[in-house]
Structures are given as structure tokens and as C-alpha cells.
Amino acid sequence: MTTDRVLTDFEGRTAFVTGGARGIGRGIVKALLRRGARVGVADISVDALEQLREDLGADTGRLGCYQLDVADRAQYAEAASAVQAELGDVTLLFNNAGVIDSVSPTKLSYAMWDHVMGINLEGVYNGVQSFLPGMIASEQRCHIVNTSSEAGLLEAGSGFLYHASKYAVVGLSEALRRELAHFQIGVSVLFPGPVATDIVQNTRGLRPTSAPAQSSRVTQILDTAHEVLKAQGASPDAVGELVLDGVETDAAYIATRSELLPYLRLRTEAVGAAMTHADEFLACQSTRA
């Protein structure tokens, strides 16, 4: 890290946070407001937005609330125009909205693929496409944070749809970070472990009516996740501060715990072993030829 890549001037800036009325998003919103930023908060739940405005009444002069389905491109464009008109040009973007859902491989469903990818992956891209042109044109250093998950680093039984969406967010973020660096735009990817949020209950409320019934395995995954998040989850407010620390230092990666490190090392070793085997195997084939 070099000093010219440090961002500390939050006061007076405009930030946009999706999934911002609840959970990690709410923690990020509160951290931004403490630093003097103007914050556009997007959430699919009108009730959650109203509750946020009520809870943060003292800061509502710097708070704009927007009901938004991040998978809806037209709706996203309208929200982006509204926040720009009401709060100013967005230079800090937090693509945080997400669901933790999947289906059994025995119940493959285009509806569920579109639902999970629409929120977890396309919702991130919709945010990038909506605000990146303005960031490129800005004279200020800008920053984007995309929320993935520990499930974007390692397959751990969270369901193939969820893993696929979160792995994709990692690749998107890493590539954008490299390609946007010379525009003075930082990109971080967030890997939350357990955080004390209601994401499981919120996910269940958003499940399409056309989706196949959840298998007993997927139901168990979600039930267990809900219990773990409530019992062992980190504070959303603390994670919000951690995220802004990552913005301030232009961190490529923001994690909320270290428990996965041994398993990540095992995965890296297995990939490395496959590459070594390929070199040896192909060399042997070459000598035979």
C-alpha cells in the first residue's frame, strides 16, 4: 500500500449502499454517516427503509432511502438518477445486497438460477454499470466494495447456486481492481463469515413462488446458517467499520475472520498439485511422441 492510495475524505461525499437498511449494509451506512458522508440507502423492503430512517432520525438530512430490487436494471437506473439528483455524484459504492439460497441438484430450476444470480451477481454488476461512468469522470479518488462471502472462496456446503454467485463476484472484483487502478478507483471484495443478520429469513421471504420446494438438505443448510449467524455472528456495526477501514487503506480483500485459512491452504495445495501433475504428465507424453 502506498499513501497515494489511501482514501480518508468521507465528509461531504455521496455513497450508495444496496441492502443498506439491514444487516451488514446498515452497519456500513451508520459508519459512513459517522464520517460525515451523504448516503443513498437502497433496499427491497420499504418497511426496513422506514425503520432505518426512524432509527437514524438525527442523520436524515444526509440520508436518502430508495426502494430497489437490484436485479431490475430499469429500477436501478431510476434509483441511480434519483440519488445523484438528491445527494450528488456517487463516489463510494457498496454492492451489498444478497440472498443465501440454492436448490438441490435434483431440482434444477432456471427460475432459481435467475433469482440467485440476479441478486448476488447481476445486482453487483448493475451497480457498477450505473455508477462507474461517473466515477471514471470524477476528479476524486473513488471506491467500490462488492460483497461476496466465504462461500466465494471455498466450497463448504452452502449450495451450488450460492457458491457460484459468490465465486463470480470475487472474479469480477479482482479483474475490475486491476483495470480501474489507473482511474484512481479502488475495488475491494468483502468475504463475510457469520454476521448477526436476518439474511436467512429475508432470503426466504424473497424466494420466487415459481421455485421448486426446498429439499430437506437445503432447508437444513438454511436453518443451520440462521442459528450460527444469530449465535456466533459478528456485530454488523463492527463489520461496517471494518469495511470502511478496507476502503481507507484500499484493501483488495476484506474478511471478517480467519477460521478458513487452513482450508484455503489445503485447496491451494490441491490446485498446485494438479498443476505439477499436469507438467509431469505432459512432459512424459512428449517424450513418448
N, C-alpha and C positions, 0 to 999 in steps of 0.2 A: 504494500500500500504506500502511495506517495501522498504528500499533503495536498496536492492539487486535485486529488480525487476524493477529498473529504467534503461532505455537504453538512452544513450546520445552520444555514439561514432558513429556518422554517417559518418565521414570523412573516405574515402577510402573503405567504404563498397559498395557492389553492391545491388541495389534494382531493382525490376521488377514491372512495373505498367501497367495493362491492361486498355484499354480505355484511354490511357495516353496522347493522342495527343489533347484531347478536354475536356472541362468542368472540373469536379472535378479532373479527372485524371491528366490533365495538371497542375492544381493547386498543386497537390501532387508532380509532377515531379519538378516543379520550387522550391518548398520548400526543396526537397531533394538535389537539385543542390546547393542551398544556403548553405546547411550544409556540402558540400564537398563530397557527395556520387556520385558514378558512377550509372547511371540509364539506365536500359533497358526499352524502351517505346514500348509497343505493341498497335496497333490499327488496325482495319479492313480497315481504309481509308488510302491509300497511299498518297493522297493529303494532308490530315491532318498531317501526319507524316512529309512530306516535308515542310509544313508550320511551324510546330513546330521547325524543325531543322533550318530553316531560321530565325525564331524569336529568337531562343536561340543560335545563332551562336557562341557567346563567350564561351559557355559551351559544344560545340560539342565534345571536346576531352574526356569528361566524359559521353557522351550520345550515346546510341545505339538505332536505330529505327528498328522495326520488324513488318512487315505486318502480322496480325494474326486474324483469326476467332477463338475465344476462344472455340467455340463449336466443333472444329475439333481437335480430340486428336492427330492425326499424325502430323498435322501442329504445334500444341502446343509443342510436343516433339522436333520438329526441332528447334523451337524458343528457347526453354529452353537450348538446346545444344549450339546454337549459342551464346546466351548471356553469358553462362558460359565460352565459349572459348574466347570471345572477351572482356568481362568485369570482369570475375571472378565469384566465387561462390555466389549465391544469398542468402542473409541472411535477406532481408526485402522484403516481398511480399505484393502487393496491388492488390487484385482481385476486380477490379473496373468496368470492362466493363458491360454494361447492356442496356436493352431496356425497354420502358414503353408501353407495348402493351397487348391487350386482344381481345376477341371476345364476342359477345352476346351469352348467354347460348342457344339461339335458333339456333346458327350456330356452334355447337361444331365441332372441327376440330383437328385431330391428327397432321396435319401439323403445326398448330399454337401452340399446346401444345409442340411439339418437338422444335419449334423455340424459344419460350419464355423460356422454361426450359433449352434448350441447351445453351443459352447465360447466363441467370441470375443465374442458379443453377449449371448446369454441367460445365459452364465456370469457376466458382469458384472452383469446385472440381478438374477440370483439372489442375488448377494452384497449388492446394495443392498437388496432386499426383506427379506433375512434379518436385516440389522443396522441398517438405518436407523431403525426404530421406537425401538430402544434409544438411538440417538444423539440423536434428537429429544427424548427424555425426559431425557437426561443433562444434568447441570449443568456439564460440562466442554466446552470447545471440541473439536469432533471434526473428522475429516478423512477424505476418500475420495480415493484415486488410482485412476483407471481407465487401464489400458494399452491404447493404440491402437497406432499405428505411423506412420511417414512415409507408409505406404500409405493412411492415413486422411486425408491432406492433399492428395495428388496421385496421379493415376493414372500408374503408372510400370512397367506390365507385370508386376505381381505376381499377376495372375489376378483375374477379376471377383468371385469369391466372397470372396476375401481382402479386396479393396478395399471391397466392400460392407459387410462386417462391421466393418471398422476405421473407415470413414466414419461408420457408425451410432454407434459408441462415442463419437466426437467430439461428435455432436449431442446424445446422451444426457447427456454430461458437461457441456457448455456450458449446457444447459437446467437441469439439476439444480443447477449452481453458482448460477444466478440465484435459483432457487426455494428453495434451502436456506440462503442467506446470512443471512436473519433468524433462523434457528435456531442461528446460530453454528456452522454446519457448512461447512467448506471443501471444494471439489471441484477436483481437478486432473486433467488428462488428459496422459498420457505418450506422446510420439512417439519411440520408439527408432529410431535409424538402425541401422547394423550394430553388433552387440554380439557378443562372442565366446561364443556359446552353442551348444548342440546342438539348437536348436529344429527344424531341418530333419529330423534323424534321429528326434527324438521324434515329430514330426508323422507321419512315415512309419510309425512303429510304431502309431500310433493310428488310421490310416485304416480305415474300415469295410470289411469283407470284401465287402459288397454294392456298394461303389463301383465305377464303371467304371474300367478300366485307364487309367493316366495317359497322356496324349498325349506325343509326343516333345517338344512345346513346354513343357508343364508340367514334365516331367522335367528339361528343360534349365534352366528357371527355378529349380527347387529345387536342382539341382546347383550352379548358379552362386551362388545365395544361400548355400549351405553353405560354398563356397570363400571367398566375400567375408567372411562372418562370422568365419571362422577366421583369415583373413589380415589383415583390416583392422578387425575389430570392437573396440569399446571394452571395457575391463575391466568385467565385471558388478559387481565390488565398487565401482568408481568410480561406476558408474551408480546403484548403491544409495545411495551418499552424495548424489549429485545429486538423487535422488528425495526424500530427506528434507530436503534444502535447500529443495526446492519446497514441501514440507509446512510447514516452519518459516516460510516467507515467504508462504504462501497463494498460490502461483503458479497462475494459471489454466492455464498451459501449461508443460510440462517437455519440453525437447528435448535430444538428445544430440549434435547437431552442427548446422552452419549451411549445409551444401552445397546444400540445396534452395531456399534463398532466391531465387535468380534465377528459378527455375522457378515458384515460388509467385507471384512478382510478375507473370510472364507470364500465369499463369492468372487472377489478379485483374484484370489489364488486359483480358483477353479477355471476362471476365464483365461488366466495366464497359462495354466497347464494345457488347456485346449489349444492355445496358440503354439506352444512349444511342441506339442504332439503334431500339429499340422506341419511345422517346419521339418521335423524329423521324418514324417511320413512322406511328404512330397519330395524331400531330398532322396529318400530311398527309391521312390518311383522313378525319379530322374536317372539314377544310376542304372536301373534295370533297363530303361529305354536305350 
